[in-house]
Amino acid sequence: MKIGLFLALFHDRTLDEALDAAQGAGCEAVEIATNGPHRPDRAAAERRGLEISALSCHANPLHPDEAVAAAADRSFRDTVRLAAELGVGTVVTFSGCPGESEHSRRPSWVTCSWPDDYPETLEWQWNERVLPYWAEAAAFARGHGVRVAIEPHPGFVVYNTTTLLRLREAAGENVGANFDPSHLFWQQIDPLASARALGGAIFHVHAKDTGFFAERLALDGVLETRVDPDERAWIFRTVGDGHPVGFWRELAGALCDAGYDGALSIEHEDPLRSREDGLTRAVATLRAALA
């Protein structure tokens, strides 16, 4: 496995400056967002000894606002075409989330099986929006020789192990996971168990951690709408600050057992560390875990 970096961390720098920062931090791979400021350039990465592990286009192609959905779909298809052109085999994105009916204006994320409105809404979403869209979108990517790494994330229809496997079963084996343990910790999912269950469906990995505040967690649980990190029950943490190096060593082993040998793409969203400090900490933790 290689230590990678999601270049969104340096969104305010030019591509060359961002690549220099990744190289200087000791990274071996980069993930580049096509809906950000950086135009992916394989030659520029290779001059610095870096590979492009994936292209990303995080958006909601199932949004009930047709204009929003269409823009997300265009971004996805443009990213797939660019990945094929550059010889990058993986595109990272979200599954998206539709509304509760054809009359919706905003997404509706179902997380409860009762009252009966909720499972009825969920089945409508999957049968009328999710499966038709992703069957066709996955075929489009497959035709370009590109795999789609769906990032399970609360707020979207694919948010855990089971929903990822449900989408993969319906859309085909070129749909898999962008495996981010921080989103799993957040939901009280064991990333080691999830990695084992996903097996060969793991196409890309985000290296990001989660930390909890015990007193707030005891009162309010993990369903969180507060934005201020000083008020939340949990926050994203730098790799190594949420869980020790021993966990990351175990996760690397579980990923290896699942057939994954790609990049661990550091995604820094820790409000308690600067980006330089967080990146240094994450690289050191992953290097120790992979030693």
Helices and strands as residue ranges (DSSP letters): E 2-6, G 7-10, H 15-24, E 29-33, H 42-47, E 51-56, H 66-86, E 90-93, H 117-125, I 126-130, H 131-143, E 147-150, H 161-171, E 175-179, H 181-186, H 191-198, G 199-201, E 202-207, E 209-212, H 214-220, E 234-237, H 245-257, E 263-266, H 275-290
